[in-house]
Amino acid sequence: MTKGEETKHHFVLVHGSAMGGWCWFRVASLLKEGGHKVSALDLGASGIDPATADQVATFAEYTHPLIRLLQSIPADERVVLVGHSFGGLSISLAAEMFPAKVSAAVFVAAFMPQPSKPPTDVLYHDYTLATMLKRPAPFYRQDLSSQNFVSEENYGRTKRAYIVCKDDQIIKESFQRWMIEISPVNEDDNVCMNKLVFASELE
């Protein structure tokens, strides 16, 4: 395959708590310049979504825009899911529900659940910050503590990569590495980035 024939992908970029699809503007621009297709959506009560946090009652409702997007994708198309921070849980649910439509899931300083265990095992680190933000972020602690929404059969067979962000002030590097240790990925990389990964200098 020549350079001009390199495979192009459809990247679905999923933001973290109290953010929106807008936060990926630079990454999206770089990917598009490379000829890739990019979808950077707003989850429930996030970005320009008009709902408020108290109107989005469950994690499933919060993640529904991502699920709706994957439902609309043809059966023979596969996407690369990229999740930052709390977005890691959303892309995990999507990979569980649509394993045949996900070619890879990339966690960028993101929460990465372990199959057959409640996601709250890796969740509480972001909660204090989320409650201090100008637009309160839904965290669904009670909802998520009562369910194991990823399995070895679906999510577990998805190719996963983890980008460790050494400078992240929310999910510390040691905690990122702990998640990789308890739920090994296919690839992990060390990237020194700013706290807001989408605002970092990317080579």
trRosetta pair geometry for C-beta under 8 A, 3 or more apart (Angstrom, degrees):
i j d omega theta_ij theta_ji phi_ij phi_ji
1 5 4.8 -131 -166 94 84 113
1 6 6.7 112 145 -88 120 45
1 7 7.8 -9 -178 -33 159 80
2 5 4.8 81 55 14 75 104
2 6 8.0 -92 100 -39 47 68
3 6 6.1 -12 -167 -33 41 108
6 35 8.0 121 78 63 101 138
8 34 7.9 166 -123 125 87 83
8 35 5.0 -92 -108 123 124 100
8 36 5.3 -175 -165 -99 85 57
8 37 7.1 86 150 -7 109 80
9 36 5.2 -8 61 -135 69 113
9 37 7.3 -125 112 40 40 79
9 79 7.5 107 175 -148 89 45
9 80 5.1 24 165 -5 136 122
9 103 7.3 -118 -136 56 114 145
10 36 7.1 173 -91 -179 26 86
10 37 4.3 -20 -110 76 75 114
10 38 7.6 -175 -159 -74 54 25
10 39 7.0 23 176 -3 95 103
10 73 7.8 161 107 -128 159 130
10 77 6.8 26 14 172 147 113
10 78 7.7 162 44 97 107 41
10 79 4.6 -66 93 -114 103 83
10 80 6.9 161 81 19 51 75
11 28 8.0 -163 89 -113 123 67
11 31 5.4 -72 29 -165 146 158
11 36 5.7 41 -4 148 107 133
11 37 7.1 170 23 88 64 57
11 38 5.1 -11 66 -111 98 72
11 39 7.3 -173 95 31 53 65
11 79 7.2 137 -110 -171 15 88
11 80 5.0 -30 -106 71 65 104
11 82 6.0 7 -170 -4 101 122
12 39 4.8 -12 -114 68 72 106
12 40 8.0 164 -163 -80 44 39
12 41 7.4 -11 -164 4 90 106
12 66 7.2 109 161 -142 132 93
12 69 6.7 144 -132 120 133 143
12 70 7.8 -13 -84 -69 171 88
12 79 5.0 37 -13 162 113 138
12 80 7.0 173 21 81 72 48
12 81 5.2 -25 68 -108 106 61
12 82 6.9 169 81 23 51 74
12 91 7.8 154 97 -111 108 105
13 21 6.9 109 91 -141 102 78
13 24 4.3 93 141 -123 151 169
13 27 6.6 141 -114 96 148 127
13 28 6.4 -103 5 -74 154 96
13 38 6.6 9 -8 -167 114 96
13 39 7.0 -179 22 88 73 50
13 40 4.2 -14 64 -104 116 83
13 41 7.8 155 72 15 66 61
13 82 5.1 -19 -110 70 62 111
14 41 7.3 -11 -102 54 66 87
14 43 7.1 56 -156 -48 90 117
14 66 6.1 18 -104 -96 122 137
14 81 6.7 6 -5 -171 122 89
14 82 6.6 171 22 86 76 53
14 83 4.4 -19 71 -104 115 76
14 84 7.1 -176 91 19 64 68
14 87 3.8 159 119 -166 96 121
14 90 5.2 -155 177 85 147 126
14 91 5.4 -174 30 -53 150 100
15 19 4.0 -135 171 94 128 114
15 20 5.7 77 18 98 169 2
15 21 6.2 -126 -26 -74 122 35
15 23 5.2 103 -119 42 119 125
15 24 6.8 -126 -75 -30 89 102
15 40 7.7 70 -42 -172 97 90
15 42 7.6 -7 24 -117 130 50
15 43 6.9 -141 56 4 93 105
15 46 6.6 178 77 162 127 141
15 47 7.2 128 29 -52 155 108
15 84 6.1 -26 -146 53 36 109
15 85 7.9 -7 164 48 51 106
15 87 5.5 167 90 -66 20 134
16 19 5.3 60 62 14 66 128
16 23 7.9 -63 30 78 80 162
16 83 7.9 105 -74 174 71 74
16 84 4.6 -82 -38 107 101 87
16 85 2.9 32 -117 61 137 123
16 86 4.7 109 -155 29 72 80
16 87 5.1 -91 -77 -12 52 95
16 110 7.4 -148 -88 -112 104 87
16 126 7.9 -133 -177 -144 116 150
17 85 6.1 -95 6 125 82 130
17 86 4.3 78 -45 4 87 142
17 126 6.1 150 -3 160 146 132
17 129 7.5 121 82 101 140 103
17 130 4.8 -68 166 -106 152 107
17 133 7.3 178 131 -9 102 157
17 137 3.7 51 -176 -166 101 159
17 138 7.9 -156 -135 54 92 48
17 139 7.2 6 -115 -84 132 84
18 46 7.0 -154 -125 -121 16 91
18 130 6.4 172 -23 -138 117 73
18 133 4.3 -18 -135 131 173 164
18 134 7.6 128 -174 53 131 66
18 135 5.2 152 -148 79 96 89
18 136 7.2 -117 -93 153 114 11
18 137 3.9 -87 -44 -68 90 108
19 22 7.8 -141 171 58 82 79
19 23 4.6 -18 -179 -23 124 147
19 46 6.5 16 75 -166 42 115
19 47 7.1 15 132 -63 48 78
19 84 7.8 -18 50 83 157 122
20 23 6.2 131 62 -12 53 92
20 42 4.8 -8 -151 -111 92 98
20 46 5.1 170 -91 150 73 85
20 47 2.2 122 -138 -87 123 86
20 48 6.5 91 -156 -9 152 62
20 49 7.7 -173 -119 2 110 88
21 24 6.2 -54 -173 28 55 109
21 40 3.8 130 -166 136 98 84
21 41 5.1 -155 -76 102 131 4
21 42 5.0 -88 -9 -55 101 66
21 47 5.4 21 14 -99 75 156
22 25 5.9 -4 -175 -45 56 107
22 40 7.6 141 -52 130 20 127
22 47 6.1 147 0 -131 95 103
22 48 8.0 92 -31 -25 117 96
23 84 7.8 -111 109 56 131 151
23 196 7.3 -116 -165 -171 114 112
23 198 4.9 112 150 63 83 156
23 199 8.0 -66 -167 -43 82 88
24 27 4.8 -65 -167 54 79 111
24 28 4.9 85 127 -32 96 103
24 38 8.0 -164 129 178 128 125
24 40 4.3 -153 63 -128 132 139
24 198 5.3 -103 -101 -131 45 140
25 28 5.8 -57 -142 38 25 112
25 29 6.4 28 158 -23 62 106
25 40 7.7 -163 -73 90 46 169
25 198 7.5 94 31 163 59 121
26 29 5.7 -52 -150 31 31 112
26 30 6.6 29 154 -16 64 105
26 198 6.1 145 45 172 101 77
26 199 7.0 113 15 -108 142 38
26 202 7.3 152 135 15 115 124
27 30 5.9 -58 -153 36 32 110
27 31 6.4 30 153 -17 66 108
27 198 5.5 -82 -13 -134 116 87
27 202 7.1 100 -97 -25 74 162
28 31 5.8 -57 -147 38 31 110
28 32 6.2 29 156 -18 66 108
28 38 4.6 145 -145 150 87 156
28 40 5.2 -70 -77 -29 137 137
29 32 5.8 -57 -147 38 29 110
29 33 6.3 33 153 -23 63 106
30 33 5.6 -52 -149 33 31 114
30 34 6.7 27 151 -15 62 107
30 202 6.4 -63 -57 92 170 139
31 34 5.7 -61 -157 38 34 111
31 36 4.4 -64 171 64 90 125
31 38 5.0 113 92 -72 129 125
32 35 7.7 85 -177 -48 34 9
32 36 6.5 -97 -86 64 33 70
32 37 8.0 47 -105 -117 74 21
32 38 5.6 -78 -61 5 90 126
39 69 6.2 147 151 -162 154 144
39 79 7.9 -35 30 -143 121 140
41 65 5.1 -170 151 139 133 122
41 66 6.4 172 70 -79 138 67
41 69 6.2 -136 -39 -49 157 146
42 46 5.1 -171 -171 93 84 86
42 47 3.2 -113 -116 51 120 137
42 48 5.8 -132 -54 40 167 67
42 49 4.7 -173 131 -33 125 99
42 65 6.4 -10 84 103 54 175
43 46 4.6 37 63 31 75 136
43 47 7.6 112 33 7 52 107
43 49 7.2 -76 96 -16 31 153
43 62 5.6 33 161 167 114 73
43 63 6.2 -24 -142 -102 117 38
43 65 5.5 -158 -116 41 43 119
43 66 6.5 -14 -98 -24 93 103
43 87 7.7 -168 -27 -107 141 86
43 90 6.4 -93 -98 -110 144 158
44 49 6.0 -155 -144 151 30 162
44 51 5.8 -29 -171 69 81 140
44 56 4.0 135 144 -123 128 147
44 61 5.5 55 -68 133 171 76
44 62 4.1 -121 48 -126 118 43
44 63 7.3 -52 3 -14 107 24
44 64 6.3 59 -50 34 117 96
44 65 6.6 175 -47 -10 66 105
44 138 7.3 -19 98 30 100 148
45 49 5.8 -82 -53 97 13 123
45 51 4.6 -79 -75 100 73 94
45 52 5.8 37 -129 164 110 15
45 53 4.7 125 170 -83 154 47
45 55 6.7 154 -79 59 114 89
45 56 4.5 -122 -18 2 120 135
45 62 6.9 -50 29 -118 101 86
45 138 5.7 86 69 -16 141 121
46 49 5.5 42 52 26 49 122
46 62 8.0 71 -15 -161 114 88
46 137 7.9 39 -93 -126 99 82
49 65 7.5 -113 -87 -47 134 145
51 55 4.4 -133 -165 85 96 125
51 56 5.4 94 135 -47 137 99
52 55 5.0 92 55 4 71 106
52 56 7.7 -158 92 -1 37 87
53 56 6.3 -68 -153 40 34 99
53 135 7.8 151 -37 163 112 76
53 136 4.9 -83 1 96 156 99
53 137 6.8 154 -103 -173 134 10
53 138 4.5 176 -151 -60 94 88
56 61 4.9 -172 -162 112 78 116
56 62 5.1 95 156 -78 131 74
56 138 5.6 -86 83 -52 113 164
57 61 5.9 66 48 22 66 150
57 143 8.0 137 143 -74 65 140
58 61 4.8 100 58 6 79 99
58 62 7.0 -136 102 -4 45 88
58 140 6.4 77 -162 -126 38 128
58 143 5.1 160 -140 -135 72 150
59 62 5.3 -51 -148 36 37 117
59 63 6.2 23 158 -8 69 110
59 89 7.3 -67 -163 134 131 127
59 93 7.5 174 139 -61 111 156
59 140 4.1 160 -60 127 91 170
59 143 5.1 174 -11 115 98 133
59 144 5.6 80 -42 -68 150 92
59 149 8.0 -132 98 -24 137 162
60 63 6.1 -64 -144 46 27 101
60 64 6.6 58 150 -61 61 87
60 67 7.8 6 -166 -18 73 153
60 93 7.7 -164 -104 -173 64 153
61 64 5.5 -21 -153 -19 34 122
62 90 7.5 -107 116 -95 97 113
62 138 5.6 -149 -95 88 135 138
62 140 6.7 -122 -2 -34 144 137
63 66 5.2 -53 -177 41 75 114
63 67 5.9 75 127 -24 88 103
63 89 8.0 -111 -77 114 131 84
63 90 4.5 180 -116 -133 108 93
63 93 5.5 35 158 72 169 145
63 94 7.2 -146 175 -51 122 89
64 67 5.3 -57 -141 40 39 112
64 68 5.9 43 159 -24 72 104
65 68 5.7 -51 -143 35 29 113
65 69 6.6 34 154 -22 61 103
66 69 5.7 -51 -152 31 33 114
66 70 6.7 26 154 -13 65 104
66 90 5.5 111 16 167 161 113
66 91 7.4 -112 -175 -85 153 54
66 93 7.9 102 90 79 129 104
66 94 5.3 -83 140 -73 118 131
67 70 5.9 -58 -151 40 33 107
67 71 6.3 38 150 -24 66 105
67 93 7.5 -53 -71 121 105 109
67 94 6.4 -151 -85 -102 63 84
67 97 6.5 4 -126 79 101 161
68 71 5.6 -51 -148 33 32 116
68 72 6.6 30 154 -19 63 107
69 72 5.9 -62 -155 34 31 110
69 73 6.9 38 149 -33 64 101
70 73 5.6 -43 -151 16 40 117
70 79 7.3 -118 -108 26 87 138
70 94 5.6 154 -32 -157 153 106
70 97 7.2 116 96 93 147 111
70 98 4.7 -150 163 1 136 165
70 101 5.6 131 -164 102 100 148
70 102 8.0 -18 -129 -60 131 92
71 98 7.9 -135 -68 -76 51 136
73 77 5.0 -118 174 79 101 120
73 79 6.5 -88 -121 -31 166 119
73 101 5.7 116 89 -159 131 133
74 77 4.6 85 62 -1 87 109
75 100 7.3 -1 -166 118 76 126
75 101 7.5 -95 -140 -82 40 100
77 101 6.8 27 90 -144 66 89
78 100 7.7 -108 -96 149 98 50
78 101 5.7 -176 -115 -168 58 39
78 102 6.4 141 -161 -117 89 1
78 103 4.0 94 142 -45 126 97
79 101 6.3 15 16 152 91 85
79 102 6.2 -38 65 -111 75 55
79 103 6.7 -174 73 13 20 91
80 102 7.8 99 -108 -160 26 68
80 103 5.8 -46 -75 64 70 101
80 104 5.1 0 -127 61 85 93
80 105 7.8 177 -166 -85 56 27
80 106 6.5 25 171 -7 99 113
81 91 4.0 150 152 -149 130 118
81 94 6.0 159 -105 85 152 133
81 95 6.5 -123 29 -58 152 98
81 102 5.8 -22 -9 -137 114 113
81 104 7.3 -155 35 99 69 51
81 105 4.7 -11 68 -116 109 73
81 106 6.8 180 93 25 55 69
82 91 7.2 -167 64 -86 9 156
82 105 8.0 171 -80 -163 32 48
82 106 4.5 -13 -109 67 75 110
82 108 6.4 30 -178 -15 92 117
83 87 3.5 -162 -160 122 86 92
83 88 4.3 154 111 -81 128 41
83 89 7.6 -173 171 25 153 37
83 90 6.1 169 -120 60 131 88
83 91 3.8 -137 -38 -1 129 127
83 92 7.7 -68 17 -22 164 73
83 105 7.2 -3 6 -173 108 92
83 106 7.3 162 23 84 62 58
83 107 5.9 -19 67 -114 93 60
83 108 6.8 -176 88 25 41 81
83 110 4.8 103 109 -142 91 162
84 87 4.9 43 49 37 51 129
84 88 7.5 -95 110 -41 4 80
84 108 4.7 -32 -97 76 76 108
84 109 6.5 20 -152 65 75 85
84 110 5.6 -139 -148 -77 19 106
84 197 5.8 -157 -129 46 128 129
84 198 7.0 -68 -63 -35 166 104
85 88 6.9 -148 100 -6 17 96
85 108 8.0 -33 -21 89 55 78
85 109 6.4 -2 -68 108 64 87
85 110 5.5 -66 -14 -111 12 68
85 111 7.0 28 169 -8 38 85
85 126 6.5 111 -176 -106 103 147
85 170 6.3 9 -120 96 116 145
85 171 6.6 -179 -118 -14 71 124
86 89 6.1 -38 -178 22 61 109
86 90 7.3 57 133 -14 72 101
86 110 7.5 -102 14 -148 11 84
86 111 6.2 19 -115 13 37 123
86 126 6.0 -149 -64 102 98 168
86 130 7.8 66 -52 -85 144 131
86 137 7.3 161 3 166 164 136
86 139 7.5 -107 -123 -117 141 73
87 90 5.2 -52 -154 37 52 115
87 91 6.3 45 152 -15 79 100
87 110 5.9 -71 70 -129 76 127
88 91 6.2 -56 -145 39 31 102
88 92 6.3 37 153 -25 63 107
88 107 4.8 46 -118 -132 114 103
88 110 2.9 145 -55 151 118 111
88 111 4.2 177 68 62 125 57
88 112 5.2 -82 175 -67 135 58
88 113 7.8 159 131 -13 100 73
89 92 5.5 -53 -149 33 33 117
89 93 6.6 35 153 -19 65 101
89 111 5.3 -3 -43 89 91 120
89 113 6.4 74 -114 -31 77 113
89 119 5.4 77 -124 -166 119 151
89 123 7.4 29 -65 -97 142 104
89 144 7.4 -27 -163 -123 149 139
90 93 5.9 -51 -152 33 33 109
90 94 6.5 32 150 -17 64 106
91 94 5.3 -51 -147 39 39 116
91 95 6.2 43 153 -21 68 103
91 105 5.2 149 143 -147 119 109
91 107 7.5 -164 67 -85 134 74
91 110 7.8 21 32 152 121 158
92 95 5.7 -53 -147 36 31 110
92 96 6.4 34 151 -21 63 105
92 105 7.0 94 -85 -175 53 158
92 112 7.0 147 -72 -143 128 52
92 113 5.3 107 179 28 168 109
92 119 7.5 151 80 -101 149 127
92 149 7.5 105 117 96 103 101
92 150 5.2 -55 165 -73 107 139
92 155 5.8 35 -169 -135 78 135
93 96 5.5 -54 -151 34 33 115
93 97 6.4 21 156 -12 66 109
93 149 5.6 -10 -106 134 90 132
93 150 7.2 -107 -85 -68 46 91
94 97 6.0 -62 -145 42 30 104
94 98 6.0 -30 174 35 68 106
94 102 6.8 125 124 -73 93 134
95 98 7.0 -79 -124 64 21 68
95 99 6.2 54 176 -96 64 65
95 102 4.8 -85 -115 56 78 172
95 105 5.0 -42 -67 -59 143 139
95 150 7.5 26 80 -126 99 112
95 154 6.9 149 134 141 69 89
95 155 4.9 89 105 -116 106 73
95 158 4.4 -28 -171 -53 128 167
96 99 7.2 -2 -140 -55 16 91
96 149 6.1 166 56 146 171 77
96 150 4.8 -128 -75 -114 129 67
96 151 6.4 105 -138 20 106 78
96 154 4.6 87 -148 104 52 128
96 155 4.3 -21 -78 -49 81 103
97 154 7.4 77 -36 165 16 150
98 101 4.1 -30 159 39 114 115
98 102 6.0 113 102 -24 87 98
99 102 6.1 -69 -143 38 32 105
99 154 4.4 -142 -46 -158 129 76
99 155 7.2 -123 -87 -61 106 31
99 157 6.2 48 -161 71 138 105
99 158 5.9 -128 -134 -68 86 95
102 105 6.1 12 173 -54 131 90
102 158 5.4 -8 103 -131 125 121
103 159 6.8 -22 153 44 52 122
104 158 7.2 134 -132 170 30 87
104 159 4.4 -50 -107 90 79 106
104 160 7.0 158 -165 -91 73 26
104 161 6.3 18 177 0 121 105
104 186 8.0 -93 -132 46 105 138
105 158 5.3 42 -2 140 115 131
105 159 7.2 157 20 86 68 54
105 160 5.0 -21 68 -109 94 78
105 161 7.5 177 88 28 48 66
106 160 7.7 162 -86 -160 33 55
106 161 4.8 -14 -113 68 76 101
106 162 7.7 169 -161 -86 55 26
106 163 6.7 32 177 -13 98 105
107 110 4.0 -129 -165 56 84 113
107 111 7.8 -124 -152 67 123 25
107 112 4.8 -21 -108 -72 168 114
107 160 6.9 17 -7 -173 106 101
107 161 7.2 -174 25 92 70 50
107 162 4.7 -16 66 -113 105 74
107 163 7.0 -169 91 26 53 69
107 185 7.6 -128 28 -93 117 148
108 163 4.7 -3 -115 58 68 119
108 165 6.8 55 175 -36 73 120
108 197 5.4 177 154 121 123 170
109 163 6.9 -54 -25 94 66 84
109 164 7.2 88 -80 -150 72 31
109 165 3.8 -37 -60 23 125 122
109 168 4.3 153 -147 -71 147 160
109 170 7.5 97 153 64 119 97
109 171 5.2 155 177 64 85 119
109 176 6.1 -61 -125 -94 59 134
109 193 7.7 -124 -28 64 134 128
109 197 6.0 176 23 -50 125 135
110 162 7.9 -138 45 -134 88 83
110 171 7.3 171 -80 23 10 167
111 119 7.0 75 149 -174 127 103
111 122 5.0 145 -154 120 95 113
111 123 6.1 41 -137 -96 152 59
111 126 7.4 -87 -49 -9 123 132
111 171 7.2 -150 -61 -99 66 145
111 179 7.3 -160 -150 -113 43 155
112 122 6.8 -73 58 140 46 169
112 160 7.4 108 -149 -177 130 140
112 162 6.6 -56 -44 -98 157 119
112 179 4.7 116 54 161 102 129
112 180 7.5 53 62 -71 148 54
112 183 5.9 -157 127 78 107 135
112 185 7.7 -47 -174 -66 160 117
113 117 6.9 -168 -177 75 91 85
113 119 4.4 -60 -95 -106 127 85
113 121 7.5 103 -136 52 76 102
113 122 6.1 -157 -96 31 54 129
113 149 7.7 48 93 60 171 83
113 150 5.3 138 93 24 126 137
113 155 7.8 -7 78 154 105 158
113 183 7.2 102 115 -62 32 169
114 117 4.6 17 79 37 101 123
114 121 6.8 -44 27 76 110 143
114 122 7.5 129 -8 -28 88 125
114 150 8.0 168 103 78 19 121
114 179 7.9 -146 -53 -152 91 72
114 182 5.4 -55 -84 129 136 107
114 183 4.4 -148 -102 -67 77 120
115 148 7.8 68 -180 176 45 111
115 150 5.3 -102 -105 115 64 92
115 151 5.6 64 -152 -163 108 19
115 152 4.7 107 156 -60 163 65
115 155 6.1 174 -90 81 99 113
115 156 4.8 1 -63 -69 151 111
115 183 7.3 136 0 -125 73 114
116 148 5.4 22 -147 -177 29 146
116 150 7.8 -86 -24 88 40 68
116 151 6.8 65 -59 -122 76 56
116 152 7.0 -7 -28 -28 110 93
117 121 5.3 -8 144 -5 120 149
117 148 6.2 100 34 -119 6 110
118 121 5.8 126 78 -22 73 90
118 144 6.4 117 -179 147 94 72
118 145 5.4 46 178 -144 148 40
118 146 7.4 79 -118 4 127 11
118 147 6.7 109 -119 71 85 36
118 148 5.8 -85 -73 -80 50 70
119 122 6.4 -64 -172 46 60 91
119 123 5.7 72 134 -50 81 118
119 144 4.8 -70 64 -177 106 118
119 149 6.9 -23 -26 31 117 102
119 150 7.8 86 -68 5 101 108
120 123 4.6 -63 -130 29 44 127
120 124 6.7 51 -174 -43 78 88
120 141 6.2 81 -114 -155 120 71
120 144 5.1 139 -53 110 89 103
120 145 4.3 7 -15 -89 153 77
122 125 7.7 -36 172 6 54 111
122 179 5.8 68 -131 -102 138 113
123 126 6.9 -73 -179 34 58 98
123 127 7.2 64 140 -49 85 101
123 139 7.3 129 170 -177 119 102
123 141 6.9 170 117 -113 139 78
123 144 6.4 99 -54 107 165 150
124 127 5.3 -36 -157 -5 55 123
124 141 7.6 58 -94 -122 78 118
125 170 7.1 115 134 161 103 70
125 171 6.0 93 111 -105 142 70
125 172 7.8 -124 -163 9 142 85
125 175 6.2 79 -84 -171 164 168
126 129 5.7 -65 -167 46 59 111
126 130 5.7 61 142 -32 87 109
126 139 7.3 -179 96 -119 100 121
126 170 5.9 37 -108 175 85 114
126 171 7.1 -23 -65 -62 98 90
127 130 5.7 -59 -148 33 31 113
127 131 6.6 24 160 -16 66 106
127 139 5.6 79 -115 -152 83 168
127 141 6.9 29 -107 -71 132 127
128 131 6.2 -62 -155 35 30 106
128 132 6.8 20 153 -15 64 112
129 132 5.9 -71 -156 37 34 108
129 133 6.9 47 153 -43 69 97
129 170 5.9 -52 -5 -123 166 106
130 133 6.1 -40 -156 3 35 117
130 136 7.1 67 155 -166 77 62
130 137 3.9 -93 -156 59 102 117
130 139 5.4 119 99 -60 162 119
131 136 6.6 13 -131 -135 44 96
131 137 7.8 -94 -58 43 37 82
133 136 6.3 147 70 -100 89 32
133 137 5.8 50 42 -19 141 99
140 143 3.9 -49 -175 48 98 122
140 144 5.1 95 117 -23 96 99
141 144 6.2 -63 -142 42 23 102
141 145 6.1 25 161 -25 63 112
142 145 5.9 -55 -142 32 27 112
142 146 6.9 18 162 -17 60 110
143 146 6.6 -78 -166 32 25 104
143 147 7.4 -21 159 12 61 116
144 147 6.6 -86 -148 48 34 91
144 149 7.9 -72 -136 -3 74 122
148 151 7.7 88 132 -75 102 69
150 154 7.3 -128 -156 78 64 96
150 155 3.7 -24 -161 23 103 163
150 156 7.3 131 156 -42 96 74
151 154 5.3 65 62 27 98 89
151 155 6.0 126 50 27 47 95
151 156 6.3 -78 120 -6 49 108
152 155 7.6 -53 -88 67 14 77
152 156 3.5 -6 -146 6 43 166
152 157 7.5 75 162 -36 54 78
153 156 6.5 60 8 40 20 112
153 157 6.9 -21 171 -12 27 115
154 157 6.7 -78 -159 30 12 98
154 158 7.4 18 148 -31 55 102
155 158 5.7 -48 -160 11 39 119
159 186 5.1 -19 -158 -3 79 154
160 185 4.3 -103 103 -135 98 94
160 186 5.7 138 58 8 54 90
160 187 7.9 -165 106 37 48 67
161 185 5.8 126 -111 162 22 131
161 186 6.1 -53 -73 66 69 90
161 187 4.2 -10 -118 69 95 99
161 188 6.9 171 -165 -83 62 41
161 189 7.4 15 178 -3 105 100
162 176 7.0 159 168 177 124 99
162 179 7.5 170 -128 97 152 107
162 180 5.3 -137 53 -89 162 111
162 185 4.8 166 -10 2 102 164
162 187 7.5 -177 27 97 60 56
162 188 4.4 -10 64 -113 95 91
162 189 7.5 180 91 25 54 63
163 188 7.6 -180 -80 -156 24 60
163 189 5.4 -18 -116 63 66 99
163 191 5.3 -8 -174 16 100 129
163 197 7.8 107 107 -148 129 146
164 173 6.1 67 178 -141 107 85
164 176 5.0 141 -127 123 85 140
164 177 6.6 33 -117 -66 136 79
164 180 7.6 -48 -71 -30 112 143
164 188 6.3 47 -24 176 106 104
164 189 6.7 -164 22 87 81 45
164 190 5.2 -28 68 -109 114 56
164 191 6.6 148 71 27 56 70
165 168 4.1 79 98 -33 114 110
165 171 7.8 79 57 75 105 96
165 173 7.4 -133 86 -89 45 81
165 176 7.2 157 37 -67 65 164
165 191 6.0 -29 -97 80 60 91
165 192 7.7 103 -156 -136 55 20
165 193 4.6 -56 -139 49 102 111
165 197 5.6 -94 -96 -88 150 113
166 173 5.0 16 -126 -83 55 135
166 190 6.7 39 -45 -169 110 90
166 191 7.4 -163 -1 86 87 39
166 192 4.9 -28 41 -109 122 68
166 193 7.3 130 38 27 69 61
167 192 6.1 73 -21 -169 107 67
167 193 5.6 -143 43 80 111 45
167 194 5.7 -52 103 -121 140 20
167 195 6.2 -97 130 -59 94 53
168 171 5.4 -11 126 60 136 71
168 172 7.0 -162 90 -98 89 23
168 173 7.1 137 45 -59 93 66
168 176 7.4 92 51 -44 137 134
168 193 7.2 25 -53 77 81 97
168 195 6.0 107 -130 -133 44 52
168 197 7.2 -13 -86 -56 105 99
169 172 7.8 11 -149 -83 25 68
169 195 4.8 -19 10 -116 104 115
170 195 7.2 99 -11 -163 90 95
171 175 5.5 -118 -173 84 74 122
171 176 5.7 93 137 -62 107 91
172 175 4.8 89 61 8 81 102
172 176 7.1 -143 98 -7 41 87
173 176 5.5 -53 -149 34 35 114
173 177 6.4 30 156 -16 67 106
174 177 5.9 -57 -150 39 30 108
174 178 6.4 36 149 -25 64 104
175 178 5.3 -47 -147 31 37 116
175 179 6.7 40 154 -20 64 99
176 179 6.0 -55 -157 31 32 110
176 180 6.8 29 148 -16 64 105
177 180 5.5 -51 -150 36 39 113
177 181 6.3 45 149 -26 67 104
178 181 5.4 -52 -149 32 34 116
178 182 6.5 17 160 -8 67 106
179 182 6.3 -61 -144 43 30 98
179 183 6.2 -29 173 38 66 104
180 183 7.0 -87 -135 68 20 65
180 184 6.6 50 173 -115 65 44
180 185 5.9 -61 -136 4 89 105
180 188 5.5 31 -134 -87 147 152
181 184 7.4 6 -146 -73 18 72
185 188 5.5 109 64 -57 124 92
193 197 5.0 38 139 -121 150 74
193 200 4.1 -53 -153 -93 94 159
194 197 7.0 177 68 -89 69 32
194 199 5.9 -62 76 84 138 92
194 200 4.6 -178 20 -90 93 85
194 201 8.0 90 -17 3 110 71
196 199 4.2 35 98 19 113 114
196 200 7.3 -174 92 -39 60 76
197 200 5.6 -33 -159 -7 41 121
